[in-house]
Amino acid sequence: MLGYYIDLAVRSLKRSPGLTMLMVLAIGFGVAASMTTYSVFRAVSGDPIPWKSSKLFVPQIDIWGPKARQGGTDTEPPNAMDYNDAVALMRAHRAKYQSAMYHISPSIIPPDRSMHPINVGGHAVYSEFFPMFDVPFQYGSGWSASDDTQSAAVVVISSKLNQKLFGGVNSVGKTLDIEGKDYRIVGVLDNWAPKPVFYDVVNTGGFTTDFEDVFLPFRRAIDMGIANDGNTNCDEIPKGSGFVGLQQSTCIWIAYMVELDEKADVAAYRDYLDGYFREQKEAGRFSWPVNNRLRDVPAWLKDQHVAPSDTQVSLVVALGLLIVCLVNTAGLLLAKFLRRSSEIGVRRALGAPRNAIYTQFLIEAGIVGAAGGLLGLMLTWVGVKSVAWVLPKEIATLARMDFSLLILTLIVAVIATVLAGLYPTWRASRVQPALQLKSN
């Protein structure tokens, strides 16, 4: 019976090719617009570490107080840390894992002296950075806690840099010249590029086209004077000069994250932050009330507005376009079905139940949706390839046409068209056979 209804639907659609093409185009363009914008929105608003994001937290300490807010309504503390507070929290070690980190861009002299020196991007971090974020390794591993303490000359490099410098072979144990000093390679990362860059939103905005090629021990980078290459915000001009002056100032330039596995751990860490603030206040450093924050990764990304507002607006607009297309399709289906009232009347008079009429026309709507979905797939592919014209490169590169988007596009097209055809189909099934036979 299903094959019979499909055959009827195909014949009906062939009888009015112009109307059929209009419906397919409406569905195709509506679905393509919504799926293209959804692919971008999905990329920028996704959870970069879903199996662990609820256990990773960003502590914030209000080291600047109300004066930095200039009497505004914003009560948020700074979104990064100064050097002294970051080191104090690391020394206290109140979390399962924790790491202070800052952005670096050191110069590397390749082992092949025929190659020119190159500048690479990366971070100075603590050893707990790697297990805290479940960083995958192709070769080796991160360094040890004793390496942190001893400011050891060790480095973890990316697979991309390993391919460029060593041809992709296991380079663990080899030496790399960084800023004129020899560093022993202890690990080579596997492909690891979380988006958004949740561990350092302050310096990347969540998205960047730069690669993380090197990770150095935090204390080693400080001792060697490897300067911060990320954002620096100050509430007052540093008294000292250069990188040392930055470390002695209240300027914020260090990202900080901790792992807290249980609710009790979260509560205990909050108490610790508040207690630390009160200790600093008693020491005369602060004169304002406690105003700290402790947000997990999803809350942190939301607070920092990592998902650009224009992508959200675009998604709403695209969904509105899809609704308009569906309304137009519903009108075209209604006109098409009611034009066949005499045919419906004859079938009803010959004993066809309303359910049969209803099923036949719903299948016809579904075929229109499937055809619109196929067109929508092609247009979505074009749209995904074209988003770079309207969005920043670091965001546009995240949009991709994968298998899940392909299936979703087809499902949305078919279901949306069937929903649009519910009322026209219901109207068609209510045709009175006696009235139609009498009028004909």
For each residue, the residues with C-beta under 8 A, 3 or more apart:
1: 4 5
2: 5 6 363
3: 6 7
4: 1 7 8
5: 1 2 8 9 359 360 363
6: 2 3 9 10 363 367
7: 3 4 10 11
8: 4 5 11 12 360 364
9: 5 6 12 13 360 363 364 367
10: 6 7 13 14 367
11: 7 8 14 15
12: 8 9 15 16 336 340 364
13: 9 10 16 17 20 364 367 368
14: 10 11 17 20
15: 11 12
16: 12 13 19 20 336
17: 13 14 20 21
18: 21 22
19: 16 22 23 332 335 336
20: 13 14 16 17 23 24 368 371
21: 17 18 24 25
22: 18 19 25 26 332
23: 19 20 26 27 329 332 333 368 372 417
24: 20 21 27 28 368 371 372 375
25: 21 22 28 29 372 375
26: 22 23 29 30 325 326 328 329 332 372
27: 23 24 30 31 325 326 329 368 369 371 372 373 375 376 413 416 417
28: 24 25 31 32 372 373 374 375 376 378 379 413
29: 25 26 32 33 321 325 376 379
30: 26 27 33 34 321 322 323 324 325 326 372 376 416
31: 27 28 34 35 322 325 372 373 376 379 380 409 412 413 416
32: 28 29 35 36 375 376 377 378 379 380 382 383 409
33: 29 30 36 37 318 321 322 383
34: 30 31 37 38 315 318 319 321 322 412
35: 31 32 38 39 376 380 383 405 408 409 412
36: 32 33 39 40 318 379 380 383 384 387 399
37: 33 34 40 41 311 314 315 317 318
38: 34 35 41 42 315 318 405 408
39: 35 36 42 43 380 384 399 400 401 405
40: 36 37 43 44 311 314 315 387 391 395 396 398 399
41: 37 38 44 45 307 311 312 314 315
42: 38 39 45 46
43: 39 40 46 195 395 398 399 400
44: 40 41 196 206 207 306 307 308 311 395 398
45: 41 42 306 307 311
46: 42 43 195 196
47: 50 53 297 298
48: 53 194 195 196 197 198 297
49: 52 53 56 133 134 194 198 297
50: 47 53
51: 134
52: 49 55 56 133 134 259
53: 47 48 49 50 56 198 296 297 298
54: 296 297 298
55: 52 259 260 261 296
56: 49 52 53 132 133 198 257 258 259 296 297
57: 257 258 259 260 266 269 294 295 296 297 300
58: 255 256 257 293 294 295 297 300
59: 89 256 258 269 273 292 293 294
60: 76 77 78 79 292 293 294 295
61: 77 78 81 85 273 276 277 292
62: 65 77 78 277 286 288 290 291 292
63: 77 78 81 82 85 250 252 286
64: 67 68 77 78 235 250
65: 62 68 286 287 288 291
66: 69 71 288
67: 64 70 235
68: 64 65 78 235
69: 66 72 74 75
70: 67
71: 66
72: 69
73:
74: 69
75: 69 291
76: 60 79 293 303
77: 60 61 62 63 64 291 292 293
78: 60 61 62 63 64 68 81 233 252
79: 60 76 201 202 252 304
80: 202 231 233 252 253 254 255 256
81: 61 63 78 85 86 89 100 252 254 255 256
82: 63 85 86 249 250 251 252 253 254
83: 86 87 246 247 248 249 253 254
84: 87 88 247 248
85: 61 63 81 82 88 89
86: 81 82 83 89 90 100 254 256
87: 83 84 90 91 100
88: 84 85 91 92 276
89: 59 81 85 86 92 94 98 100 256 276
90: 86 87 93 98 99 100 126
91: 87 88
92: 88 89 272 276
93: 90 98
94: 89 98 258 268 269 272
95: 98 258 259 260 265 269
96: 258 259 260 261 265
97: 128 131 132 258 259
98: 89 90 93 94 95 126 128 132 256 257 258 259
99: 90 125 126 128 129 132 218 256 257
100: 81 86 87 89 90 125 126 218 254 255 256
101: 123 124 125 126 129 199 200 218 254 255 256 257
102: 123 124 218 221 228 230 253 254 255
103: 121 122 123 200 203 228 229 230
104: 121 122 123 124 214 216 221 226 227 228 229
105: 119 120 121 122 229
106: 119 120 122 178 179 214 216 226
107: 117 118 119 178 179
108: 117 118 119 120 165 176 177 178 214
109: 113 117 177 180
110: 113 115 116 117 118 164 165
111: 165 166 174 175 176 177
112: 115 165
113: 109 110
114:
115: 110 112 118
116: 110
117: 107 108 109 110
118: 107 108 110 115
119: 105 106 107 108
120: 105 106 108 161 211 213 214
121: 103 104 105 210 211 212 213 214 229
122: 103 104 105 106 212 213 214 215 216
123: 101 102 103 104 129 200 212 215 216
124: 101 102 104 215 216 217 218 220 221 222 226
125: 99 100 101 129 215 216 217 218
126: 90 98 99 100 101 129 148 217 218
127: 130 142 143 144 145 147 148 217
128: 97 98 99 131 132 145
129: 99 101 123 125 126 132 133 135 142 199 215
130: 127 133 135 137 141 142 156 187
131: 97 128 134 135 142
132: 56 97 98 99 128 129 257 258 259
133: 49 52 56 129 130 194 199
134: 49 51 52 131
135: 129 130 131 142 189 192
136: 189 190 191 192
137: 130 140 141 142 187 188 189 190
138: 159 162 188 189 190
139: 162 170 171 172 187 188
140: 137 156 170 172 185 186 187 188
141: 130 137 186 187
142: 127 129 130 131 135 137 156 186 187 215
143: 127 147 148 152 154 156 186 187 217
144: 127 147 148
145: 127 128 148 149
146: 149 150 152
147: 127 143 144 150 152 154 217
148: 126 127 143 144 145 151 152 217 218 219
149: 145 146 219
150: 146 147
151: 148 217 219 220 223
152: 143 146 147 148 217 220
153: 181 182 183 184 220
154: 143 147 183 184 185 186 216 217 220
155: 176 178 183 184 185 186 214 215 216
156: 130 140 142 143 185 186 187 188 189 214 215
157: 161 162 165 171 176 185 187 188 189 213 214 215
158: 161 162 188 189 192 211 212 213 214
159: 138 162 163 168 188 189 190 191
160: 163 164 211 213
161: 120 157 158 164 165 211 213 214
162: 138 139 157 158 159 165 166 168 169 171 188
163: 159 160 166 167 168
164: 110 160 161
165: 108 110 111 112 157 161 162 171 176
166: 111 162 163 169 171 174
167: 163
168: 159 162 163
169: 162 166
170: 139 140 188
171: 139 157 162 165 166 174 185 188
172: 139 140 185 186 187 188
173: 184 185
174: 111 166 171 184 185
175: 111 182 183 184 185
176: 108 111 155 157 165 182 183 184 185
177: 108 109 111 180 181 182 183
178: 106 107 108 155 181 183 214 216
179: 106 107 224 226
180: 109 177
181: 153 177 178 224
182: 153 175 176 177
183: 153 154 155 175 176 177 178 216
184: 153 154 155 173 174 175 176
185: 140 154 155 156 157 171 172 173 174 175 176 188
186: 140 141 142 143 154 155 156 172
187: 130 137 139 140 141 142 143 156 157 172
188: 137 138 139 140 156 157 158 159 162 170 171 172 185
189: 135 136 137 138 156 157 158 159 192 212
190: 136 137 138 159
191: 136 159
192: 135 136 158 189 212
193: 211 212
194: 48 49 133 197 198 199
195: 43 46 48 206 207 398
196: 44 46 48 201 204 206 207 301 306
197: 48 194 200 201 204 206 207 208
198: 48 49 53 56 194 201 206 297 300 301
199: 101 129 133 194 255 257
200: 101 103 123 197 203 204 230 255
201: 79 196 197 198 204 205 206 255 300 301 304 306
202: 79 80 230 231 255 304
203: 103 200 230 231 255
204: 196 197 200 201 207 208 210
205: 201 208 306
206: 44 195 196 197 198 201 301 304 306 307
207: 44 195 196 197 204 306 392 394 395 398
208: 197 204 205 394
209: 393 394 397
210: 121 204
211: 120 121 158 160 161 193
212: 121 122 123 158 189 192 193 215
213: 120 121 122 157 158 160 161
214: 104 106 108 120 121 122 155 156 157 158 161 178
215: 122 123 124 125 129 142 155 156 157 212
216: 104 106 122 123 124 125 154 155 178 183 220 221 226
217: 124 125 126 127 143 147 148 151 152 154 220 221
218: 99 100 101 102 124 125 126 148 221 222
219: 148 149 151 222 223
220: 124 151 152 153 154 216 217 223 224
221: 102 104 124 216 217 218 224 226
222: 124 218 219 225 226 247
223: 151 219 220
224: 179 181 220 221
225: 222 243 244
226: 104 106 124 179 216 221 222
227: 104 243
228: 102 103 104 232 243 246 253
229: 103 104 105 121
230: 102 103 200 202 203 253
231: 80 202 203 253
232: 228 246 251 252 253
233: 78 80 251 252 253
234: 237 238 249 250 251 252
235: 64 67 68 250 251
236: 249 250
237: 234
238: 234 241 245 246 248 249 251
239: 245 248 249
240: 244 245 246 248 249
241: 238 244 245
242: 245 246
243: 225 227 228 246 247
244: 225 240 241 247 248
245: 238 239 240 241 242 248 249
246: 83 228 232 238 240 242 243 249 251 253
247: 83 84 222 243 244
248: 83 84 238 239 240 244 245
249: 82 83 234 236 238 239 240 245 246
250: 63 64 82 234 235 236
251: 82 232 233 234 235 238 246
252: 63 78 79 80 81 82 232 233 234
253: 80 82 83 102 228 230 231 232 233 246
254: 80 81 82 83 86 100 101 102
255: 58 80 81 100 101 102 199 200 201 202 203
256: 58 59 80 81 86 89 98 99 100 101
257: 56 57 58 98 99 101 132 199
258: 56 57 59 94 95 96 97 98 132 269
259: 52 55 56 57 95 96 97 98 132
260: 55 57 95 96 265 266 269
261: 55 96 265
262: 265 266
263: 266 267
264: 267 268
265: 95 96 260 261 262 268 269
266: 57 260 262 263 269 270 294
267: 263 264 270 271
268: 94 264 265 271 272
269: 57 59 94 95 258 260 265 266 272 273 294
270: 266 267 273 274 292 294
271: 267 268 274 275
272: 92 94 268 269 275 276
273: 59 61 269 270 276 277 292 294
274: 270 271 277 278 290 292
275: 271 272 278 279
276: 61 88 89 92 272 273 279 280
277: 61 62 273 274 280 281 286 290 292
278: 274 275 281 282 290
279: 275 276 282 283
280: 276 277 283 285 286
281: 277 278 284 285 286 287
282: 278 279
283: 279 280
284: 281
285: 280 281
286: 62 63 65 277 280 281
287: 65 281
288: 62 65 66 291
289:
290: 62 274 277 278
291: 62 65 75 77 288
292: 59 60 61 62 77 270 273 274 277
293: 58 59 60 76 77
294: 57 58 59 60 266 269 270 273
295: 57 58 60 299 300 303
296: 53 54 55 56 57 299 300
297: 47 48 49 53 54 56 57 58 198 300 301
298: 47 53 54 301 302
299: 295 296 302 303
300: 57 58 198 201 295 296 297 303 304
301: 196 198 201 206 297 298 304 306 307
302: 298 299 305 306 307
303: 76 295 299 300
304: 79 201 202 206 300 301
305: 302 308 309
306: 44 45 196 201 205 206 207 301 302
307: 41 44 45 206 301 302 311 312
308: 44 305 311 312 395
309: 305 312 313
310: 313 314 391
311: 37 40 41 44 45 307 308 314 315 391 395
312: 41 307 308 309 315 316
313: 309 310 316 317
314: 37 40 41 310 311 317 318
315: 34 37 38 40 41 311 312 318 319
316: 312 313 319 320
317: 37 313 314 320 321
318: 33 34 36 37 38 314 315 321 322
319: 34 315 316 322 323
320: 316 317 323 324
321: 29 30 33 34 317 318 324 325
322: 30 31 33 34 318 319 325 326 416
323: 30 319 320 326 327
324: 30 320 321 327 328
325: 26 27 29 30 31 321 322 328 329
326: 26 27 30 322 323 329 330 416 417 419 420
327: 323 324 330 331 420
328: 26 324 325 331 332
329: 23 26 27 325 326 332 333 368 417 420 421
330: 326 327 333 334 420 421 423 424
331: 327 328 334 335
332: 19 22 23 26 328 329 335 336
333: 23 329 330 336 337 361 365 368 420 421 424 425
334: 330 331 337 338 423 424 427
335: 19 331 332 338 339
336: 12 16 19 332 333 339 340 424
337: 333 334 340 344 361 424 425 427 428
338: 334 335 341 424 427 428 431
339: 335 336
340: 12 336 337 343 344 428
341: 338 344 345 428 431 436
342: 345 346 436 439 440
343: 340 346 347
344: 337 340 341 347 348 357 428 429 431 433 436
345: 341 342 348 349 431 432 433 434 435 436 437 440
346: 342 343 349 350 433 436 437
347: 343 344 350 352 356 357
348: 344 345 351 352 354 357 431 433
349: 345 346 433 434 437
350: 346 347
351: 348
352: 347 348 356 357
353: 356 357
354: 348 357 358 429 430
355: 358 359 429
356: 347 352 353 359 360
357: 344 347 348 352 353 354 360 361 425 428 429 431
358: 354 355 361 362 425 426 428 429
359: 5 355 356 362 363
360: 5 8 9 356 357 363 364
361: 333 337 357 358 364 365 421 424 425 428 429
362: 358 359 365 366 418 421 422 425
363: 2 5 6 9 359 360 366 367
364: 8 9 12 13 360 361 367 368 421
365: 333 361 362 368 369 417 418 420 421 424 425
366: 362 363 369 370 414 417 418 421
367: 6 9 10 13 363 364 370 371
368: 13 20 23 24 27 329 333 364 365 371 372 417 421
369: 27 365 366 372 373 413 414 415 416 417 418
370: 366 367 373 374 410 413 414
371: 20 24 27 367 368 374 375
372: 23 24 25 26 27 28 30 31 368 369 375 376 413 417
373: 27 28 31 369 370 376 377 409 410 411 412 413 414
374: 28 370 371 377 378 410
375: 24 25 27 28 32 371 372 378 379
376: 27 28 29 30 31 32 35 372 373 379 380 409 413
377: 32 373 374 380 381 406 409 410
378: 28 32 374 375 381 382
379: 28 29 31 32 36 375 376 382 383
380: 31 32 35 36 39 376 377 383 384 401 405 409
381: 377 378 384 385 401
382: 32 378 379 385 386
383: 32 33 35 36 379 380 386 387
384: 36 39 380 381 387 399 400 401
385: 381 382 388
386: 382 383 389 390
387: 36 40 383 384 390 391 396 399
388: 385 391 393 396 397
389: 386
390: 386 387
391: 40 310 311 387 388 395 396
392: 207 395 396
393: 209 388 396 397
394: 207 208 209 397 398
395: 40 43 44 207 308 311 391 392 398 399
396: 40 387 388 391 392 393 399
397: 209 388 393 394
398: 40 43 44 195 207 394 395
399: 36 39 40 43 384 387 395 396
400: 39 43 384 405
401: 39 380 381 384 405 406
402: 405 406
403: 406 407
404: 407 408
405: 35 38 39 380 400 401 402 408 409
406: 377 401 402 403 409 410
407: 403 404 410 411
408: 35 38 404 405 411 412
409: 31 32 35 373 376 377 380 405 406 412 413
410: 370 373 374 377 406 407 413 414
411: 373 407 408 414 415
412: 31 34 35 373 408 409 415 416
413: 27 28 31 369 370 372 373 376 409 410 416 417
414: 366 369 370 373 410 411 417 418
415: 369 411 412 418 419
416: 27 30 31 322 326 369 412 413 419 420
417: 23 27 326 329 365 366 368 369 372 413 414 420 421
418: 362 365 366 369 414 415 421 422
419: 326 415 416 422
420: 326 327 329 330 333 365 416 417 424
421: 329 330 333 361 362 364 365 366 368 417 418 424 425
422: 362 418 419 425 426
423: 330 334 426 427
424: 330 333 334 336 337 338 361 365 420 421 427 428
425: 333 337 357 358 361 362 365 421 422 428 429
426: 358 422 423 429 430
427: 334 337 338 423 424 430 431
428: 337 338 340 341 344 357 358 361 424 425 431
429: 344 354 355 357 358 361 425 426
430: 354 426 427
431: 338 341 344 345 348 357 427 428 435 436
432: 345 435 436
433: 344 345 346 348 349 436 437
434: 345 349 437 438
435: 345 431 432 438 439
436: 341 342 344 345 346 431 432 433 439 440
437: 345 346 349 433 434 440
438: 434 435
439: 342 435 436
440: 342 345 436 437
